[in-house]
Amino acid sequence: MKKNKGFTLIEIMAVIVILAVIALIVVPLVTGSIKDSKQKLYETQLENIKSGAKSYMINLDLPNKEPITITLDDLQKKGLVDKDIKNPITDEKFNKCMLIQIKKTSDKEDIYEYEIMDEINDCSENGDIIMALRGSVNEEVMYQKPYEEPGIILETTKGDKIDLSEVKVEVEKYLDGVKQGNTILGDYNKLSTLIDTTTNYYEYKIKYIYEGEKGKASVNRNVKVKEASNLGCVILTGKKNANGWITENNEARILKINTNADVEYSISTSGKENYGTNQTIKVDDGEGITIYGAIRDKKGNKAYCNALDLNYEIGGPSCRIELDGKKGVGEWYIGSVKANMVPLLISGKESQGMSLNNIVNYNGQAQITLTNSGNVYGFVKDKAGKSTTCSESAKIDSTTTVLVTITGVLEGTKGTYTSGTTVSENVILQATVKPGTTVSGYKYQWYKDNVAISGATNATYTATSNGNYKVVVTTGSGVTGVSNTINVKIETARPTCSLKVNSGTSGENGWYTSNVVVGMTTKDATYYGTNSSYNMQTSQTLSASGTAYCYVANSTKTTTNSNSMQVKIDKTGPTVSLTAMFIEETPYEAESFKLIAKASDPESGIARYEFYRVDQEYSQETLLGSGESNTFDVVNADNKATNYKVVVYNKAGLSSTSTIVESCSIQDNGSCNGSTKTIKYACTGTGRTWTSIETCSLPPSTGDSSGGSSSGSGSQWTTVVHDGGNCKVTVTCPTPGVINGSCTTSCI
């Protein structure tokens, strides 16, 4: 009765370990991917909020570079941001009271600077009223300088403006974090008088409040009194020329003045403040470039330099020449060509000129007409005092019309042929072209009955059969002329020849694997042979791939014909070698490997590979795989020495063989563990290893060597015990006759 075999405990544990390893790899990857996706979506949501703030600011009539601060709630009420916008990281809606500060940083470009602040403003009463801050939520005023209120924006969601005289303010004063006195309630238009900057470095919390017939609204601002500073700075640039252009140094540098204190520098062409130790910037070429500078000391005091509007040209002008004319074939133009110079300038044009030689000439020209091939040059000088030269080459064929006529001459008698006359000789057709020469050359193509004749591309053509002949002549630039037509009639029968293989060993795919004899048969031929000298041979032998030819002619050789046959010969099989390479490896076993065949056949090429396993004991071959691939993966090979073979076929059907002979021996005989031991085998040829678990037994613990023999004296003795199976155990002990924990064993 056959028993069903289940999974062993080791196999089940192996599967559990593999699943655990997969989980350790996959779970972090999936978690990381989700986290990255949420972060990207979060950044996209912030961009949506910024876009809404920008749209709101664009519609305000404010001076450039004056910031505004607005809540997310106000943008949502204006319909500029989705009311249900969520933070994908927390999966909760963004706090409607979060503040967005936006500032335009350039007068000339649409560039904005954004700051989204985590601090929460008071917007719980805003209803359908929008109250935004002009300026920042955190303002600073210098000690002893009067506070200038940046202002607020108060309107309905429909855009109706509300009189700011209806706004009240609540002001709280702090010193070192401690509130000073009671909260002051006042009118918005008297807010500046409530901010004391003359007695101490106070901090103020201002709450703007509107309660009117159109609704309620409130918003907060912080004002800090800072120590006065005499900071100052200047911006240094390169030297200007007479036209106001800087041409030698594109570096701008900021310097501090009125202070010896350590400061940070901010210098840019965008107006965006970015403080650090860098005092210089490189400026690109351009007109009207504005350089902004500022410095900041460790106390936070700032000073702004006067912005400079400058013109830079460190590089120089350039120009190109564009050709305008009738385009022919390739690079050729037909007739005349107009050459136009296009200057590429930064500082503007001072002077220009063109010529047909390379001599600088500022003659004011920007166009020249060319009638012949040659070079044309352009020259330009800009307002920065720099100049450049450009050039272009034009290939021009002035020929615009081609006239072609053809005449005929009899091949044998050289007599003139008249169109439509029946003759017994071939007719030599001659083309005459006007003009006789042209700079781009002539190309000829003969036609018979309006069909192009292959290879008939000379000024003459020999007509050997009846038909209407003409020639088309084309200049290298593409101008075409068509000749008159001559009707040719030839009465003499034309001889023919045919070819066939008389002998040779046929391979595959039309290839032969031996020498090939090609035979010829003729009809109506007086002269014949395997070459145009008419050697009267009727066959030829080919020992390598090539073409066999036959030629025939009549008695006067005025009518000729030929034929050909291509023969493919490959008489040798491919060269081949076979090697093995691991495709997977464990610390103890490497049972899988890749067979790699390297083969070449310079004649017909490789057709397919066949991989075999060869049993060493019975020489039985097993086909592993066949196809165009030169590799085969051997997975979990047998636990015994095995040979491997590859047979490679070329396209002619010939084959070559290469074999790997595997020799396996014990690499590690192992030790008995209970009733089994693990033996490791290593194989040459393939380089693989495998393990085998075999039974064995240890001698009795009493020292009984039953089934074996003992020998030894002094401090060591050895006993050899047979386990009844394939294992013979050797036990070496320090005390004669006693087997104990100090003994060592090995299985041989």
PALODREN-735112 format. One record per residue (C-alpha): residue number from 1; x, y, z. Coordinates in pm, whole numbers. Each point is the difference from the previous one (the first is absolute). Layout:
<sites>
{NUM; {X; Y; Z}}
...
</sites>
This chain:
<sites>
{1; {0; 0; 0}}
{2; {144; 341; -98}}
{3; {24; 257; 277}}
{4; {-48; 378; -51}}
{5; {304; 201; 101}}
{6; {-63; 330; 189}}
{7; {225; 301; 73}}
{8; {277; -44; 256}}
{9; {40; 238; 294}}
{10; {318; 143; -156}}
{11; {-185; 77; -324}}
{12; {-285; 174; 186}}
{13; {249; 207; 203}}
{14; {184; 94; -319}}
{15; {-324; 131; -156}}
{16; {-76; 204; 315}}
{17; {350; 151; -5}}
{18; {-33; 91; -370}}
{19; {-339; 168; 59}}
{20; {148; 195; 293}}
{21; {293; 120; -214}}
{22; {-240; 108; -276}}
{23; {-208; 192; 254}}
{24; {311; 173; 137}}
{25; {86; 114; -352}}
{26; {-344; 87; -137}}
{27; {-163; 172; 303}}
{28; {265; 280; 32}}
{29; {-12; 57; -377}}
{30; {-379; 32; -4}}
{31; {1; 218; 313}}
{32; {272; 224; -145}}
{33; {-185; 28; -331}}
{34; {-323; 104; 177}}
{35; {191; 254; 208}}
{36; {168; 149; -308}}
{37; {-335; 16; -178}}
{38; {-162; 184; 290}}
{39; {293; 244; 22}}
{40; {-26; 81; -371}}
{41; {-377; 52; 30}}
{42; {56; 221; 307}}
{43; {241; 219; -202}}
{44; {-257; 16; -281}}
{45; {-267; 120; 245}}
{46; {234; 273; 127}}
{47; {55; 111; -360}}
{48; {-379; 24; -43}}
{49; {-18; 225; 308}}
{50; {286; 217; -132}}
{51; {-172; 28; -337}}
{52; {-317; 125; 170}}
{53; {198; 262; 197}}
{54; {170; 117; -320}}
{55; {-335; 36; -179}}
{56; {-133; 210; 290}}
{57; {307; 227; 4}}
{58; {-3; 60; -376}}
{59; {-348; 154; 26}}
{60; {113; 247; 273}}
{61; {114; 349; -93}}
{62; {317; -6; 212}}
{63; {355; 121; -65}}
{64; {237; -268; -123}}
{65; {190; -195; 266}}
{66; {-240; 96; 283}}
{67; {-99; -330; 167}}
{68; {-344; -98; 121}}
{69; {-98; -262; 258}}
{70; {-330; -184; -33}}
{71; {-165; -303; 160}}
{72; {-88; -321; -180}}
{73; {-362; 63; 104}}
{74; {-7; 331; -190}}
{75; {140; -166; -316}}
{76; {-264; -272; 25}}
{77; {-279; 255; 40}}
{78; {121; 177; -314}}
{79; {-19; -334; -182}}
{80; {376; -1; -68}}
{81; {69; -320; 199}}
{82; {-219; -309; 35}}
{83; {-193; 7; 330}}
{84; {60; -373; 51}}
{85; {376; 8; -59}}
{86; {170; -255; 225}}
{87; {347; -66; 137}}
{88; {72; -348; -149}}
{89; {251; -76; 276}}
{90; {-252; 40; 286}}
{91; {-308; -66; -218}}
{92; {-163; 304; 163}}
{93; {-102; 336; -142}}
{94; {260; 277; 16}}
{95; {-70; 244; 284}}
{96; {-203; 282; -152}}
{97; {187; 255; 217}}
{98; {348; -83; -138}}
{99; {177; 307; -140}}
{100; {142; 41; -349}}
{101; {238; 289; -64}}
{102; {69; 88; -364}}
{103; {240; 258; -143}}
{104; {88; 93; -357}}
{105; {380; 8; -17}}
{106; {62; 151; -344}}
{107; {-129; 311; -174}}
{108; {70; -140; -345}}
{109; {-91; -370; 36}}
{110; {-295; -192; 137}}
{111; {197; -144; 294}}
{112; {-154; -49; 345}}
{113; {127; -106; 340}}
{114; {-227; -200; 233}}
{115; {2; -85; 368}}
{116; {-260; -233; 148}}
{117; {3; 41; 380}}
{118; {-103; -266; 247}}
{119; {-108; 255; 261}}
{120; {-378; 34; 29}}
{121; {-160; 341; -38}}
{122; {-344; 99; 138}}
{123; {-245; -40; -282}}
{124; {-294; -159; 180}}
{125; {-230; 301; -55}}
{126; {80; 75; -361}}
{127; {-335; -120; -143}}
{128; {-43; 142; -351}}
{129; {251; 282; 59}}
{130; {360; -18; -118}}
{131; {256; 176; 220}}
{132; {361; -39; -119}}
{133; {320; 167; 120}}
{134; {205; 227; -217}}
{135; {359; -78; 88}}
{136; {101; -286; 228}}
{137; {-167; -152; 303}}
{138; {325; 73; 184}}
{139; {110; 363; -48}}
{140; {301; 181; 145}}
{141; {54; 369; 82}}
{142; {328; 165; 100}}
{143; {38; 147; 346}}
{144; {-73; 376; 6}}
{145; {-159; -27; -348}}
{146; {-379; 50; -35}}
{147; {-204; -308; -83}}
{148; {-148; 6; -348}}
{149; {-299; -231; -27}}
{150; {20; -208; -322}}
{151; {-378; -16; -14}}
{152; {-265; -263; -56}}
{153; {-229; -110; -284}}
{154; {-368; -13; 92}}
{155; {-264; -108; -250}}
{156; {-293; -230; -52}}
{157; {37; -331; -179}}
{158; {-156; 173; -303}}
{159; {282; 257; -2}}
{160; {-189; 296; 148}}
{161; {242; 222; 198}}
{162; {-83; 89; 362}}
{163; {94; 334; 160}}
{164; {295; -61; 236}}
{165; {-129; 272; 236}}
{166; {-244; -264; 127}}
{167; {291; -219; 118}}
{168; {95; -9; 369}}
{169; {328; -129; 145}}
{170; {96; -176; 321}}
{171; {366; 54; 97}}
{172; {194; -202; 259}}
{173; {350; 110; 106}}
{174; {271; -246; 119}}
{175; {353; 33; 136}}
{176; {216; -311; 21}}
{177; {-315; -209; -40}}
{178; {-189; 172; 286}}
{179; {-316; 193; -81}}
{180; {19; 370; 92}}
{181; {-325; 163; 119}}
{182; {-347; -62; -135}}
{183; {-112; -69; -355}}
{184; {-53; 327; -186}}
{185; {-306; 42; -221}}
{186; {25; 267; -270}}
{187; {-81; 107; -355}}
{188; {187; -143; -296}}
{189; {91; 347; -133}}
{190; {173; 81; 333}}
{191; {191; -332; 21}}
{192; {345; 156; -55}}
{193; {-40; 216; 315}}
{194; {-61; -312; 211}}
{195; {342; -151; -87}}
{196; {270; 149; 229}}
{197; {350; -28; -151}}
{198; {174; 266; 213}}
{199; {20; -150; 351}}
{200; {90; -368; -36}}
{201; {24; -298; -230}}
{202; {-362; -109; 28}}
{203; {-184; -268; -193}}
{204; {-363; 63; -100}}
{205; {-287; -230; -93}}
{206; {-255; 178; -214}}
{207; {-346; -137; -71}}
{208; {-197; 170; -278}}
{209; {-377; -28; 52}}
{210; {-289; 78; -232}}
{211; {-361; -27; 112}}
{212; {-235; 170; -242}}
{213; {-312; -45; -203}}
{214; {184; -217; -252}}
{215; {127; -251; 254}}
{216; {286; -63; 241}}
{217; {373; -58; -50}}
{218; {327; 6; 194}}
{219; {369; -61; -65}}
{220; {319; 29; 211}}
{221; {346; 154; -49}}
{222; {317; 8; 214}}
{223; {222; 311; 19}}
{224; {347; -3; 154}}
{225; {204; 309; 92}}
{226; {363; -58; -96}}
{227; {321; 180; 80}}
{228; {88; 275; -250}}
{229; {287; -70; -238}}
{230; {227; 204; -225}}
{231; {62; -290; -234}}
{232; {62; 87; -361}}
{233; {128; -169; -315}}
{234; {103; 71; -358}}
{235; {22; -214; -314}}
{236; {315; 10; -214}}
{237; {-1; -107; -368}}
{238; {229; 4; -301}}
{239; {96; 312; -193}}
{240; {-248; 132; -260}}
{241; {94; 101; -353}}
{242; {-116; 318; -173}}
{243; {-335; -160; -90}}
{244; {-64; -110; 357}}
{245; {88; -369; -43}}
{246; {218; -209; 232}}
{247; {219; -216; -223}}
{248; {297; -122; 205}}
{249; {-131; -127; 335}}
{250; {-337; -169; 52}}
{251; {46; -21; 377}}
{252; {-197; 222; 244}}
{253; {120; 39; 360}}
{254; {-174; 130; 314}}
{255; {192; 190; 273}}
{256; {-117; 101; 349}}
{257; {41; 361; 123}}
{258; {-47; 188; 332}}
{259; {72; -311; 208}}
{260; {277; -228; 112}}
{261; {-239; -269; 118}}
{262; {-17; -342; -163}}
{263; {-282; -9; -251}}
{264; {-162; -240; -245}}
{265; {-41; 98; -365}}
{266; {-284; -40; -248}}
{267; {63; 81; -368}}
{268; {-212; -113; -293}}
{269; {-163; 103; -326}}
{270; {-344; -121; 112}}
{271; {-48; 214; 313}}
{272; {-45; -310; 214}}
{273; {191; 27; 328}}
{274; {239; -287; 62}}
{275; {252; 87; 270}}
{276; {338; -166; 32}}
{277; {374; 63; -27}}
{278; {5; 39; -378}}
{279; {61; 362; -101}}
{280; {14; -43; -378}}
{281; {-210; -132; -285}}
{282; {67; -67; -367}}
{283; {-238; 186; -233}}
{284; {-113; -130; -339}}
{285; {17; 215; -311}}
{286; {-305; 218; -46}}
{287; {-151; 348; 3}}
{288; {-177; 155; 299}}
{289; {122; -253; 258}}
{290; {-88; 111; 354}}
{291; {232; -96; 287}}
{292; {-150; -3; 350}}
{293; {211; 3; 317}}
{294; {-55; -7; 375}}
{295; {193; -74; 320}}
{296; {-112; -128; 341}}
{297; {184; 6; 333}}
{298; {-24; -259; 277}}
{299; {-274; 200; 174}}
{300; {-220; -31; -305}}
{301; {43; 362; -116}}
{302; {-11; 37; -378}}
{303; {117; 260; -250}}
{304; {-89; 5; -369}}
{305; {238; 123; -270}}
{306; {-116; 213; -287}}
{307; {-108; -236; -278}}
{308; {199; 45; -323}}
{309; {-137; -35; -354}}
{310; {296; -103; -219}}
{311; {84; -125; -348}}
{312; {244; -292; -30}}
{313; {176; -145; -300}}
{314; {293; -216; 106}}
{315; {-24; -237; -293}}
{316; {-61; 172; -328}}
{317; {-225; 21; -304}}
{318; {-48; -272; -258}}
{319; {-154; -25; -342}}
{320; {-108; -255; -256}}
{321; {-59; 7; -374}}
{322; {-320; -146; -141}}
{323; {-18; -104; -366}}
{324; {-320; 66; -193}}
{325; {-42; -157; -342}}
{326; {-145; -288; -198}}
{327; {115; -314; 177}}
{328; {127; -280; -213}}
{329; {125; -347; 90}}
{330; {216; -35; 310}}
{331; {192; 322; 73}}
{332; {-48; 145; -349}}
{333; {-194; 313; -92}}
{334; {-133; 68; -350}}
{335; {58; 341; -159}}
{336; {83; 293; 229}}
{337; {-7; 9; 380}}
{338; {-57; 289; 241}}
{339; {221; -6; 308}}
{340; {-152; 180; 301}}
{341; {199; 81; 312}}
{342; {-188; -36; 330}}
{343; {185; 163; 294}}
{344; {-57; -139; 351}}
{345; {65; 290; 237}}
{346; {-34; 85; 366}}
{347; {94; 367; 6}}
{348; {-143; 98; -336}}
{349; {153; 55; -344}}
{350; {264; 265; -57}}
{351; {103; -88; -360}}
{352; {-5; -293; -244}}
{353; {115; -112; -345}}
{354; {39; -291; -244}}
{355; {250; -107; -264}}
{356; {104; -294; -219}}
{357; {346; -7; 153}}
{358; {120; -16; 358}}
{359; {102; 365; 18}}
{360; {-190; 188; 273}}
{361; {-224; 259; -163}}
{362; {-272; 191; 189}}
{363; {-179; 109; -316}}
{364; {-349; -12; 151}}
{365; {-110; -295; -214}}
{366; {-211; -278; 148}}
{367; {-64; -187; -328}}
{368; {209; -114; -300}}
{369; {-112; -190; -312}}
{370; {221; -292; -108}}
{371; {-6; -148; -352}}
{372; {293; -242; 41}}
{373; {116; -240; 269}}
{374; {218; 153; 269}}
{375; {18; 148; 348}}
{376; {-175; 311; 132}}
{377; {104; 185; 318}}
{378; {-186; 223; 244}}
{379; {136; 253; 253}}
{380; {-178; 166; 291}}
{381; {103; 231; 286}}
{382; {-222; 65; 304}}
{383; {-46; 296; 234}}
{384; {218; -166; 261}}
{385; {292; 44; -240}}
{386; {34; -368; -89}}
{387; {1; -151; -348}}
{388; {-40; -338; -166}}
{389; {20; -170; -338}}
{390; {-216; -274; -152}}
{391; {13; -183; -328}}
{392; {-189; -247; -214}}
{393; {85; -211; -302}}
{394; {-242; -25; -294}}
{395; {3; -267; -273}}
{396; {-172; 151; -305}}
{397; {-65; -145; -345}}
{398; {-119; 275; -231}}
{399; {-134; -253; -253}}
{400; {-379; 25; 0}}
{401; {-82; -182; -328}}
{402; {141; -326; -147}}
{403; {-53; -94; -370}}
{404; {62; -365; -98}}
{405; {1; -174; -341}}
{406; {91; -361; -84}}
{407; {127; -156; -325}}
{408; {66; -365; -95}}
{409; {294; -183; -165}}
{410; {5; -367; -112}}
{411; {236; -202; 219}}
{412; {171; -202; -277}}
{413; {4; 226; -305}}
{414; {0; 331; 189}}
{415; {-267; 128; -235}}
{416; {-257; 256; 107}}
{417; {-320; -147; 138}}
{418; {-336; 148; -96}}
{419; {-278; -29; 257}}
{420; {-253; -275; -88}}
{421; {233; -178; -252}}
{422; {39; -379; 36}}
{423; {367; -110; 23}}
{424; {190; -315; 97}}
{425; {257; 172; 219}}
{426; {-10; 153; 346}}
{427; {-50; 376; 7}}
{428; {238; 225; 196}}
{429; {-196; 298; 134}}
{430; {189; 324; 72}}
{431; {-130; 291; 215}}
{432; {100; 362; -76}}
{433; {-63; 260; 274}}
{434; {-11; 382; -9}}
{435; {166; 171; 177}}
{436; {291; -237; -43}}
{437; {119; 34; 361}}
{438; {-141; 112; 332}}
{439; {168; 49; 338}}
{440; {-211; -263; 178}}
{441; {47; -262; -276}}
{442; {-248; -210; -196}}
{443; {-169; -330; 83}}
{444; {-148; -225; -272}}
{445; {-284; -252; 14}}
{446; {-116; -191; -309}}
{447; {-356; -123; -40}}
{448; {-155; -270; -219}}
{449; {-374; 33; -52}}
{450; {-6; 249; 290}}
{451; {158; -248; 243}}
{452; {340; 83; 148}}
{453; {277; -234; -119}}
{454; {204; -125; 296}}
{455; {365; 106; -23}}
{456; {-51; 212; -312}}
{457; {150; 320; 144}}
{458; {256; 111; -261}}
{459; {-19; 244; -291}}
{460; {-22; -302; -238}}
{461; {-211; -314; 8}}
{462; {-3; -304; -230}}
{463; {-354; -108; -87}}
{464; {-18; -377; -57}}
{465; {-375; -45; -23}}
{466; {-301; 169; -153}}
{467; {-157; 296; 177}}
{468; {-33; 377; 36}}
{469; {310; 150; 162}}
{470; {61; 336; 164}}
{471; {238; 147; 259}}
{472; {-63; 234; 293}}
{473; {294; 225; 93}}
{474; {10; 169; 343}}
{475; {251; 250; 136}}
{476; {147; -58; 344}}
{477; {-221; 285; 121}}
{478; {-317; -173; -126}}
{479; {-81; 173; -334}}
{480; {-135; -264; -244}}
{481; {-13; -31; -379}}
{482; {-179; -272; -200}}
{483; {121; -106; -345}}
{484; {-190; -90; -315}}
{485; {-107; -365; -44}}
{486; {162; -245; -247}}
{487; {-190; -311; -106}}
{488; {244; -293; -34}}
{489; {-86; -312; -204}}
{490; {246; -296; -8}}
{491; {-90; -305; -205}}
{492; {285; -247; 85}}
{493; {-91; -266; 259}}
{494; {189; 47; 319}}
{495; {186; -300; 146}}
{496; {-58; -104; 361}}
{497; {174; -208; 263}}
{498; {-118; -163; 322}}
{499; {182; -140; 306}}
{500; {-66; -289; 236}}
{501; {190; -195; 264}}
{502; {138; -322; -146}}
{503; {150; -138; 319}}
{504; {49; 91; 364}}
{505; {-112; -110; 345}}
{506; {-311; 187; 109}}
{507; {-18; 129; 354}}
{508; {-275; 200; 163}}
{509; {-145; 344; -83}}
{510; {132; -3; -358}}
{511; {361; -68; 104}}
{512; {236; -258; -144}}
{513; {255; -185; 213}}
{514; {241; -100; -279}}
{515; {148; 140; -320}}
{516; {-274; 84; -253}}
{517; {16; -51; -376}}
{518; {-227; 239; -193}}
{519; {-90; -99; -354}}
{520; {-114; 217; -292}}
{521; {-244; -61; -285}}
{522; {-39; 236; -299}}
{523; {-251; 80; -274}}
{524; {79; 162; -340}}
{525; {354; 77; 117}}
{526; {312; -12; -218}}
{527; {234; 122; 269}}
{528; {-38; -93; 366}}
{529; {205; -40; 320}}
{530; {31; 75; 367}}
{531; {147; 347; -60}}
{532; {-44; 281; -249}}
{533; {297; -128; -205}}
{534; {-219; -297; -103}}
{535; {235; -282; 110}}
{536; {-246; -265; -129}}
{537; {-16; -171; 345}}
{538; {-335; -148; 103}}
{539; {61; -33; 373}}
{540; {193; 152; 286}}
{541; {86; -125; 349}}
{542; {-47; 215; 313}}
{543; {184; -94; 319}}
{544; {-138; 292; 201}}
{545; {-309; 219; -4}}
{546; {-18; 215; -312}}
{547; {-174; 62; -334}}
{548; {19; -211; -313}}
{549; {-40; 177; -337}}
{550; {-74; -98; -358}}
{551; {37; 215; -312}}
{552; {-136; -59; -357}}
{553; {13; 182; -335}}
{554; {-104; -55; -358}}
{555; {241; -45; -293}}
{556; {69; 374; -39}}
{557; {-5; 68; 372}}
{558; {-245; 284; -68}}
{559; {-258; -148; 237}}
{560; {115; -129; 337}}
{561; {-157; -126; 322}}
{562; {113; -136; 333}}
{563; {-131; -170; 313}}
{564; {122; -61; 354}}
{565; {-65; -221; 301}}
{566; {97; 59; 360}}
{567; {130; -303; 189}}
{568; {36; -21; 380}}
{569; {268; -244; 124}}
{570; {99; -85; 356}}
{571; {213; -313; 30}}
{572; {100; 21; 365}}
{573; {-196; -17; 321}}
{574; {6; 282; 256}}
{575; {266; 37; 269}}
{576; {-143; -50; 346}}
{577; {105; -8; 366}}
{578; {-211; -78; 307}}
{579; {48; 143; 351}}
{580; {-206; 10; 318}}
{581; {-75; 290; 237}}
{582; {-199; 14; 327}}
{583; {-345; 157; -11}}
{584; {-69; -38; 373}}
{585; {210; -96; 301}}
{586; {-55; -76; 370}}
{587; {270; -14; 270}}
{588; {13; -379; -32}}
{589; {-157; -103; -331}}
{590; {19; 116; -361}}
{591; {-210; -247; -196}}
{592; {-123; 239; -272}}
{593; {215; 144; -276}}
{594; {-19; 146; -349}}
{595; {140; -177; -305}}
{596; {155; 256; -238}}
{597; {89; -93; -357}}
{598; {225; 227; -204}}
{599; {-26; -75; -372}}
{600; {77; 171; -327}}
{601; {-39; -80; -368}}
{602; {131; 267; -240}}
{603; {-170; -157; -304}}
{604; {-366; -85; 57}}
{605; {-35; 108; 366}}
{606; {-142; -181; 302}}
{607; {-348; -156; -31}}
{608; {-70; -163; 337}}
{609; {144; -152; 320}}
{610; {-87; -339; 156}}
{611; {98; -67; 364}}
{612; {23; -361; 132}}
{613; {58; -174; 334}}
{614; {220; -313; -46}}
{615; {-18; -280; 258}}
{616; {359; -105; 74}}
{617; {-95; -356; 93}}
{618; {-223; -87; -296}}
{619; {105; 276; -249}}
{620; {-369; 80; -35}}
{621; {-68; 349; -139}}
{622; {-299; 209; 109}}
{623; {-96; 313; -198}}
{624; {-28; 296; 240}}
{625; {-96; 273; -242}}
{626; {28; 119; -360}}
{627; {-29; 338; -166}}
{628; {179; 321; -96}}
{629; {122; 77; 354}}
{630; {365; -86; 72}}
{631; {-68; -54; 371}}
{632; {-199; -250; 206}}
{633; {-68; 6; 375}}
{634; {55; -334; 172}}
{635; {-204; 12; 323}}
{636; {40; -257; 282}}
{637; {231; -237; -187}}
{638; {15; -369; 94}}
{639; {209; -93; 303}}
{640; {252; -191; -208}}
{641; {269; 77; -255}}
{642; {-155; 89; -336}}
{643; {142; 114; -333}}
{644; {-157; 287; -198}}
{645; {15; 50; -373}}
{646; {-101; 265; -251}}
{647; {-54; -64; -371}}
{648; {7; 316; -214}}
{649; {-145; 3; -355}}
{650; {80; 257; -263}}
{651; {-256; 113; -258}}
{652; {145; -243; -251}}
{653; {-92; -292; 231}}
{654; {355; -88; 115}}
{655; {62; -44; 370}}
{656; {280; 5; 258}}
{657; {6; -130; 355}}
{658; {162; 108; 327}}
{659; {-22; -196; 328}}
{660; {55; 74; 369}}
{661; {120; -310; 186}}
{662; {-100; 20; 366}}
{663; {205; -179; 267}}
{664; {-137; 0; 357}}
{665; {174; -98; 324}}
{666; {-59; 34; 372}}
{667; {102; 343; 122}}
{668; {-121; -40; 359}}
{669; {-74; -348; 142}}
{670; {-193; 144; 296}}
{671; {-43; -139; 348}}
{672; {-262; -231; 148}}
{673; {-285; 184; 167}}
{674; {-227; -259; 152}}
{675; {-51; -253; -278}}
{676; {81; 224; -301}}
{677; {276; 214; -139}}
{678; {12; 263; -278}}
{679; {253; -56; -279}}
{680; {93; 288; -235}}
{681; {105; -77; -358}}
{682; {190; 236; -234}}
{683; {13; -34; -378}}
{684; {257; 115; -251}}
{685; {-120; 104; -343}}
{686; {-316; 171; 119}}
{687; {137; 123; 335}}
{688; {-322; -100; 179}}
{689; {-35; -162; 346}}
{690; {-272; -202; 165}}
{691; {-66; -167; 333}}
{692; {-122; -348; 84}}
{693; {-138; -122; 334}}
{694; {109; -358; 77}}
{695; {-48; -232; 298}}
{696; {278; -85; 250}}
{697; {40; -96; 366}}
{698; {243; 66; 285}}
{699; {161; -276; 213}}
{700; {-155; -85; 341}}
{701; {81; 243; 282}}
{702; {155; -287; 205}}
{703; {284; -21; -243}}
{704; {-124; -321; -158}}
{705; {136; -16; -353}}
{706; {-239; -271; -111}}
{707; {8; -42; -370}}
{708; {339; 172; -32}}
{709; {355; -5; 129}}
{710; {205; 202; 250}}
{711; {361; 101; 17}}
{712; {211; 247; 196}}
{713; {213; 43; 307}}
{714; {111; 265; 240}}
{715; {-219; 309; 11}}
{716; {-203; -72; -318}}
{717; {-174; -290; -160}}
{718; {-218; -39; -307}}
{719; {-294; -227; -65}}
{720; {-165; -58; -334}}
{721; {-366; -96; 9}}
{722; {-225; -91; -293}}
{723; {-353; 139; 26}}
{724; {-156; -276; -204}}
{725; {-55; 239; -289}}
{726; {231; 202; -222}}
{727; {183; 178; 282}}
{728; {312; -114; 182}}
{729; {58; 206; 318}}
{730; {343; 75; 147}}
{731; {8; 92; 370}}
{732; {319; 148; 152}}
{733; {18; 17; 382}}
{734; {270; 124; 242}}
{735; {-51; -292; 244}}
{736; {53; -350; -134}}
{737; {-314; -209; 3}}
{738; {-227; 277; 119}}
{739; {-243; 191; -223}}
{740; {-126; 320; 163}}
{741; {-65; 372; -70}}
{742; {368; 63; -75}}
{743; {-4; -229; -302}}
{744; {-20; 126; -357}}
{745; {-184; -182; -276}}
{746; {4; 7; -374}}
{747; {-186; -193; -264}}
{748; {208; -138; -284}}
</sites>
